[in-house]
Amino acid sequence: MVAYDLLASHYDAVTGDSATEITFVDGIIKNACRRAVTLLEVACGTGGIIAGLAAGYQVSGLDISPGMLAVAREKLPTGTALYPADMSSFKLNVTFDAIVCVYHGINHLLDFSDWESFFDCAYRHLNYGGVLIFDIITVHALEMMAGIRQTVQQFGDNYLRIKVRPSGEVLFDWDIEVYELQSSGRYVLLKEVISTASFPHDKIRKALGERFPEIITIDSDGSVVNDDNENRTWFVCTKSERREPE
């Protein structure tokens, strides 16, 4: 079973309202690429972000989890293109004005070579002058989360328990348990382990700089950041307006 398939039906209830995130992403797109019309969300999950952007853009989504895409299909406009694919190796016969990857989806790639492959895929699928926008959860933030015994959250009549633990120098495993209430009044336990990785800003910027001429890093209030001590960092990468010489 692909990661998140088991939890797909509960994902939206756990993550809550995405309106603030949608407004933030929309603002970045409009600032970086005012002419943007077509938009692809990579690691789109249940489609909450692109559903909120569908009124202003021609949206598409890509995710490796069939379960998540099935949920997304129910909330998106009829005919919305949804691609079941790996974010580090996708090949689509279409390009976009903007590509976004939200809720630190890139952190699910555990080797930096896969991060670079994602950057290559995004670059190839962007129109000239287009923008790639993605966020990461930093090593600093993951280390802080690993220092917490556990997080417990109630959603409806169900319960979520998360424990983050280090599994390598830059690797962290998320032990996720959902206690799902049944009609019988008993609970069923759903369990998944989600692995994530993060890397220093300088390493990410260097790799991006080999592909994109303009890179901006900002935090979630829109301020420019230059270090690794933030909990969450956004990268805004603009492709050249015209084909570069070979």
C-alpha positions as CSV (number, residue, x, y, z in Angstrom):
1,M,0.0,0.0,0.0
2,V,1.3,3.5,-0.9
3,A,1.9,5.9,1.9
4,Y,-1.2,7.9,2.9
5,D,-3.6,5.5,1.2
6,L,-4.8,4.2,4.5
7,L,-5.3,7.6,6.0
8,A,-6.7,9.4,2.9
9,S,-10.3,9.5,4.1
10,H,-9.3,11.3,7.3
11,Y,-6.7,13.6,5.8
12,D,-8.9,16.7,5.4
13,A,-10.4,16.4,8.8
14,V,-6.9,16.2,10.4
15,T,-5.4,19.1,8.5
16,G,-8.3,21.4,8.8
17,D,-9.2,24.5,6.9
18,S,-6.6,25.3,4.2
19,A,-8.0,28.8,3.3
20,T,-4.9,30.6,4.8
21,E,-2.5,28.4,2.9
22,I,-4.5,28.9,-0.4
23,T,-4.4,32.7,0.0
24,F,-0.7,32.6,0.8
25,V,0.2,30.4,-2.3
26,D,-2.1,32.5,-4.5
27,G,-0.3,35.7,-3.4
28,I,3.2,34.2,-4.2
29,I,2.0,33.1,-7.7
30,K,0.6,36.5,-8.5
31,N,3.7,38.3,-7.3
32,A,6.1,35.9,-9.1
33,C,4.2,35.2,-12.4
34,R,1.2,37.6,-12.9
35,R,0.3,36.0,-16.2
36,A,0.0,32.5,-14.7
37,V,-3.1,30.6,-16.0
38,T,-2.1,26.9,-15.8
39,L,-1.1,25.4,-12.5
40,L,0.1,21.9,-11.4
41,E,0.2,20.9,-7.8
42,V,2.7,18.1,-7.1
43,A,2.0,15.9,-4.1
44,C,-1.5,17.4,-4.2
45,G,-2.9,14.8,-1.8
46,T,-6.6,15.2,-1.4
47,G,-6.7,18.4,-3.6
48,G,-7.6,20.9,-0.9
49,I,-5.2,23.5,-2.3
50,I,-6.0,23.3,-6.0
51,A,-9.7,23.1,-5.2
52,G,-9.4,26.5,-3.6
53,L,-7.4,27.8,-6.5
54,A,-9.6,26.3,-9.3
55,A,-11.6,29.5,-9.7
56,G,-8.5,31.5,-10.7
57,Y,-6.4,29.0,-12.5
58,Q,-6.7,25.9,-14.8
59,V,-5.5,23.5,-12.2
60,S,-4.1,19.9,-12.3
61,G,-2.8,17.6,-9.6
62,L,-0.2,14.9,-9.3
63,D,0.3,12.4,-6.4
64,I,1.7,8.9,-5.9
65,S,-1.3,7.8,-3.7
66,P,-4.4,6.5,-5.5
67,G,-6.3,6.9,-2.3
68,M,-5.5,10.6,-2.0
69,L,-6.3,11.2,-5.6
70,A,-9.7,9.5,-5.3
71,V,-10.6,11.9,-2.5
72,A,-9.3,14.9,-4.6
73,R,-11.4,13.8,-7.6
74,E,-14.6,14.3,-5.6
75,K,-13.9,17.9,-4.7
76,L,-12.4,19.2,-8.0
77,P,-14.2,20.5,-11.1
78,T,-15.2,17.8,-13.6
79,G,-12.4,17.2,-16.1
80,T,-9.6,18.3,-13.8
81,A,-6.4,16.4,-14.8
82,L,-5.1,14.3,-12.0
83,Y,-1.9,12.3,-12.6
84,P,-0.9,9.2,-10.6
85,A,2.9,9.6,-10.6
86,D,6.1,9.8,-8.6
87,M,7.1,13.5,-8.0
88,S,10.7,12.7,-8.7
89,S,10.2,11.1,-12.1
90,F,7.0,12.3,-13.7
91,K,6.8,12.9,-17.5
92,L,3.6,14.6,-18.7
93,N,2.9,15.9,-22.2
94,V,2.0,19.3,-21.0
95,T,3.7,22.4,-19.4
96,F,2.5,24.9,-16.8
97,D,2.8,28.5,-15.8
98,A,3.2,27.6,-12.1
99,I,4.1,24.4,-10.3
100,V,3.5,24.2,-6.5
101,C,4.3,21.6,-3.9
102,V,2.7,22.5,-0.5
103,Y,2.6,21.1,3.0
104,H,6.3,20.1,2.6
105,G,5.6,17.3,0.2
106,I,9.2,17.4,-1.0
107,N,10.3,16.2,2.4
108,H,8.9,12.8,1.6
109,L,11.9,12.3,-0.8
110,L,14.6,10.7,1.3
111,D,17.7,11.2,-0.9
112,F,18.9,14.5,-2.1
113,S,19.3,13.1,-5.6
114,D,15.5,12.6,-5.7
115,W,15.1,16.3,-4.7
116,E,17.3,17.2,-7.6
117,S,15.2,14.9,-9.9
118,F,12.1,16.7,-8.7
119,F,13.7,20.1,-9.6
120,D,14.5,18.7,-13.0
121,C,11.0,17.5,-13.6
122,A,9.6,20.8,-12.5
123,Y,11.9,22.7,-14.7
124,R,11.0,20.6,-17.7
125,H,7.3,21.0,-17.1
126,L,7.4,24.8,-16.6
127,N,6.7,27.3,-19.4
128,Y,9.4,30.0,-19.9
129,G,8.9,32.7,-17.2
130,G,7.0,30.2,-15.1
131,V,7.5,29.7,-11.4
132,L,8.1,26.7,-9.1
133,I,7.0,27.2,-5.5
134,F,7.5,24.7,-2.7
135,D,8.0,24.6,1.0
136,I,10.1,22.5,3.3
137,I,10.0,21.6,6.9
138,T,13.6,22.2,8.2
139,V,15.9,19.8,10.1
140,H,15.6,22.3,13.0
141,A,11.8,21.9,13.1
142,L,12.0,18.1,12.8
143,E,14.5,17.9,15.6
144,M,12.2,20.0,17.8
145,M,9.2,17.7,16.9
146,A,11.3,14.6,17.7
147,G,11.9,16.1,21.2
148,I,8.1,16.0,21.9
149,R,6.9,12.8,23.4
150,Q,3.8,12.6,21.2
151,T,1.0,14.7,19.7
152,V,-2.6,13.7,20.2
153,Q,-5.5,15.3,18.3
154,Q,-9.2,14.6,18.3
155,F,-11.1,15.1,15.1
156,G,-14.8,14.3,15.2
157,D,-15.2,11.1,17.2
158,N,-11.8,9.9,16.1
159,Y,-8.3,10.4,17.5
160,L,-4.9,11.0,15.9
161,R,-1.6,10.2,17.5
162,I,1.8,11.3,16.0
163,K,5.3,10.6,17.2
164,V,8.3,11.9,15.2
165,R,11.6,10.1,15.8
166,P,15.0,10.5,14.2
167,S,16.1,7.6,11.9
168,G,19.3,9.0,10.5
169,E,21.3,12.2,10.2
170,V,18.6,14.0,8.2
171,L,15.9,11.3,8.3
172,F,12.8,11.3,10.5
173,D,10.0,8.8,10.8
174,W,6.5,9.8,11.7
175,D,4.6,7.1,13.5
176,I,0.9,7.9,12.8
177,E,-2.0,6.2,14.4
178,V,-5.7,6.9,13.8
179,Y,-8.3,5.5,16.2
180,E,-11.4,5.3,14.0
181,L,-14.8,5.0,15.7
182,Q,-16.9,2.2,14.2
183,S,-20.7,2.0,14.2
184,S,-20.4,-0.7,16.8
185,G,-18.9,1.9,19.2
186,R,-15.5,0.2,19.1
187,Y,-12.4,1.8,17.7
188,V,-10.2,0.4,14.8
189,L,-6.5,1.3,14.8
190,L,-5.1,2.5,11.5
191,K,-1.3,2.8,11.5
192,E,1.3,4.2,9.0
193,V,4.9,5.2,9.3
194,I,5.8,8.1,7.0
195,S,9.5,8.8,6.4
196,T,10.8,12.3,5.7
197,A,14.1,14.0,5.1
198,S,15.4,17.6,5.1
199,F,18.5,19.3,4.0
200,P,20.3,22.6,4.6
201,H,19.2,25.7,2.8
202,D,22.6,26.3,1.1
203,K,22.5,22.8,-0.4
204,I,19.0,23.3,-1.7
205,R,19.7,26.8,-3.1
206,K,22.9,25.5,-4.8
207,A,20.9,22.8,-6.6
208,L,18.2,25.1,-7.5
209,G,20.7,27.7,-8.8
210,E,22.0,25.2,-11.3
211,R,18.5,25.2,-12.9
212,F,16.7,28.5,-12.1
213,P,18.2,32.0,-12.5
214,E,16.1,33.6,-9.7
215,I,15.5,32.0,-6.3
216,I,13.8,33.7,-3.3
217,T,13.4,32.1,0.1
218,I,10.7,33.3,2.4
219,D,8.9,32.1,5.6
220,S,5.2,31.7,6.2
221,D,4.7,35.4,7.0
222,G,6.3,36.5,3.7
223,S,9.6,37.6,5.2
224,V,12.8,36.8,3.3
225,V,14.9,34.2,5.2
226,N,18.6,33.2,4.8
227,D,19.2,30.6,7.5
228,D,18.2,27.1,8.6
229,N,16.6,28.1,12.0
230,E,13.1,28.6,10.6
231,N,10.6,25.9,11.1
232,R,9.3,26.1,7.5
233,T,10.8,27.7,4.5
234,W,9.3,28.5,1.0
235,F,11.4,28.5,-2.1
236,V,10.2,30.6,-5.1
237,C,12.1,29.7,-8.3
238,T,11.6,31.5,-11.6
239,K,12.5,30.0,-15.0
240,S,14.1,32.2,-17.6
241,E,11.7,34.1,-19.9
242,R,13.3,32.5,-23.0
243,R,15.3,29.5,-24.0
244,E,18.8,29.7,-22.7
245,P,21.6,29.0,-25.3
246,E,23.0,25.5,-25.3
